[in-house]
């Protein structure tokens, strides 16, 4: 079925199935949380990119653009950080990503945001990519989701819905389903269906989790045709995928409007990582050639410790509650955990301390961010930390090096001031080492050291790294 026809059917179905219902009686907001993988910072329309993204542009215009919002180097890590409010290094997910063959996942003893929302009376749904564990014990409905539709692995074929091993990976709750159509359009259709059937008197948390525009770069011909002037098939498909994501977001917003829920919905959008660029080494530095993503002024891409991989496009929208603004305050993906729980009236307490900070006063009132420091990541062989305008990167692998940047004066991370700022470097390095002492063993590395019946390929992000 063609994408345009699918979207038309979706909107018509939403209007036919449910008349508008006032959401005024719902004191706690609905929450529409949206992520897209491997998305270049400058590829969106409102950042001056070459892709038409009218729905995201409207949300950015009428909401808060979060221009210093940081995530983790890989999407598994970002998802874990959001869901727990804790840095992934605390539970062993700081290195690489969960693969289709991995036996580990987000540890079962980590309290999740969605479990807390369920306890607070929210209905919770995940539509799209999971990527936090392949075994059934780790599946979404065991981690606080009432409903799941999408895929478990990090990467799928967008038409066949198969994973890297060629196995079908398309689920509705705990069952595999076979469906024709383009994955992004199918997710939009299902999101609209969930909303159309939802009782607006019950608050809804809907996570719309796109793998796109992550590889493989695939899109229907009618979408790639819009970019026929571009030189390569990869560029055309990449931009078409971003456009398809934007259309799916528009379909979801239309369904919320038709159900009378949009006025009481907080919409949060951010990329799960920066745009993917080809890398020479699995550490993420040393680009061999330019990729199709455009991270704008920021250096590097997905998987690396430079801002091109972790400082991502992000926004928040809630009519009358989030004022239109360009927010340049520091924020980290872990901050969404306490921010959302606070708005939902959910219990924020848990056995383990969280790393996130409540950013609602910053979003709603323009107050200064409570965050003055953030751990960007720490592993056995590298780490990075930000304190105010300064960022320290440490590579422990030989030949080791340290890099210190003032991001306010040097957002492209070109002027290494490590030798000129020895006291600052020492203080930040001490703080990074303190975090390293709190680090749990990396599950990815532990699994590599165990015998396997089949070869477990080494991946950096979602790109294979071969000897």
Secondary structure, DSSP 8 states (H G I E B T S, - for coil): --HHHHHHHHHHHHHHH------TT--S-EEEEEEESS--GGGSGGGT-SS--HHHHHHHHHSEEETTEE--SSHHHHHHHHHHSS-GGGTT--SS---TT----S-TTS--HHHHHHHTT-EEEEEEE--S-SSGGGSGGGTT-SEEEEESSS---TTT-B-TTS-B--EETTEE----S-HHHHHHHHHHHHHHH--TTS-EEEEEEE-TTSSS----HHHHGGGTTSSSHHHHHHHHHHHHHHHHHHHHHHHHHHTT-GGGEEEEEEESS------SSTTS-S-SS--S---TTS-S-TTSSSHHHHB--EEEE-TTTS-SEEE-S-EETTHHHHHHHHHHT-----SS-------HHHHHH----S--EEEEEE-SSEEEEEETTEEEEEE-SSS-EEEEEETTT-TT-----TTT-HHHHHHHHHHHHHHHHT----HHHHHHTS--SS----EETTEE---
